[in-house]
Amino acid sequence: MTPAELEAYIHENLPITKAMDVRVADLDDRLIRLRAPLAPNINHKRTVFGGSINSLAIVCAWSVAYVILKRAGHAGEIVIRHSETKFLKPANGAFEAACRFPEGDEIGTFLHKLQRRNLAGLTLKTTVRAQEQVCAEFAGEFVAVGP
């Protein structure tokens, strides 16, 4: 899957991403990075709205889980079960979220459970930055449900 394909998919299936003007900046074997400008995400304090920060973090982690399934040829659905976001600093401009793919056997274990039980969970972490400073940290548990 290319960055352009992922971007088109999230804009079509997660309409908030289009309204936020989310762009897929990076997609490789290590991580996914999403970016969004300040203007469509601004709040009354002229900083990024907390809901936009949280949404970008969730979509970034969700995208990692989605790409894992697509690369494995699995047609399951991804839903979020639990999440926590720590807001550390205001975001005063364009902002980005980055989520790394799990390392080691975690992906294989996830896919094996999904194949055997049609249900598997995966915990992912996202860091949100603005102007090269961490402004939020997100951790979420995503569940894949078989077709």
N, C-alpha and C positions, 0 to 999 in steps of 0.2 A: 504494500500500500504506500502510495506517495503522499507527501504533505498536502498536495492539491486535492487528492481523492478524499483524505480524511476531512479536510476543511469543507469540501462540498457536502460530505455526509453529515457532519455535525450541523451545518447551516440548514440543511433540509430537515433533519430529524430532531434537532434541539433548537427551536426558533430563537431562544434567548441569545444564542451565540451570534446570530446574524444581527440582531438589534444591538448587541455589544460591540460589533465589528471585530470579532475574534478572528485571528489569523494563526495558522499553523506555521510557526517559525522553524521548528526542527522536528524531525521524526526519523530516528535511526534505530539501531539495535540496543542503544543504551538508554535513550530518553525521548520524551515528547515535551516540546516547549510551545506554549501558546502565548500570543500577545494580544493586547487590546489597548486602544487609545483612551485618553482621559475623556474627551468630549461626550461620547454617548454614555459614559459611566460616572459622570460627575454628580456630586451631591451639593447641598446648600453651603458647605464649607469650602467648596472649590477643590476638593480632593476626591479620590475614587470612593464611590459608595461601597460600603462593606458588603452588601449583597452581591455586587459585581465581583469583588475580590473572592468571595466564597464560591460564587458560580464558576469563575474561571478555574479555581483550584479543583472543584469537583469535576468539571468537564475534562480537565487535563488528566486526572487520575482515571476517570471513566474511559478516556481515550486509550490509555495504556491497556486496560483490561479488554477493551474492544479489539484493539490491534492484536493482542495475544490470541484471542479467539479466531480472528480472521486468518492470521498466519497459520494456525493449526487446522484451518478448514472446518471449524465448528460453527454451527448456526445458532448457538445459544444466545440468550438475552442477558444483558448486564443491568443490575439494579443496585442501588446503594442501600446498605442496611443500617450503617451507623457512621457518623462522622463527628469530628471535632476540629474547629478552627481557632487558632490563637492569633489575634490581631495584635501586632507588635508596634507598628508605626503607621502613620498616615501615608498613603500613596499620593504623591503630588503631581503625577504625570502618567505617561504611558506605563503600563504594568505588564508583567509576564509571569506565567506559572510554569514550573518545570517539575516533571515527575519521571523518576527513573524506573526502568523495567526491573522486576525482581531478578536477583542473581542466584546462581547455584541451581539447586533442584526445585526451587519454589514453583517455577512455571510448570515443570513436569509433573509435580505432585498435584497442582491445581487442575491441570488438564486430565490427569488420571482419575481424580475424584469426580470430575465432571462427567467423564465417559462412563464410569461405573455407577454413579448415583444420580446423574442428571442434575447435580447441585454441587457447587463448590464455592468457597469463599477465598478472597484475596485482599490483604491489607496493603494499601498504597499510601505513600506520603508525597505531598506536593509542597514546594516552596514558592511563595509569591514574592516577587521583587519589583521595586520601582526605583528608578534612578540608582541602580546598583546596590540598593539596601533591601534587606529582607523586611517585608512589611507584614507577612502572615505565614503561618505554618499550618498545614492541613494534614490530617490523617483520616482515612476512611476505609471502611470495610465494604467491599463490593462482592456481590453474589452473582454467579453465573447460573442460569437455569437452562437445562437442556431443552431442545425443541419438542 
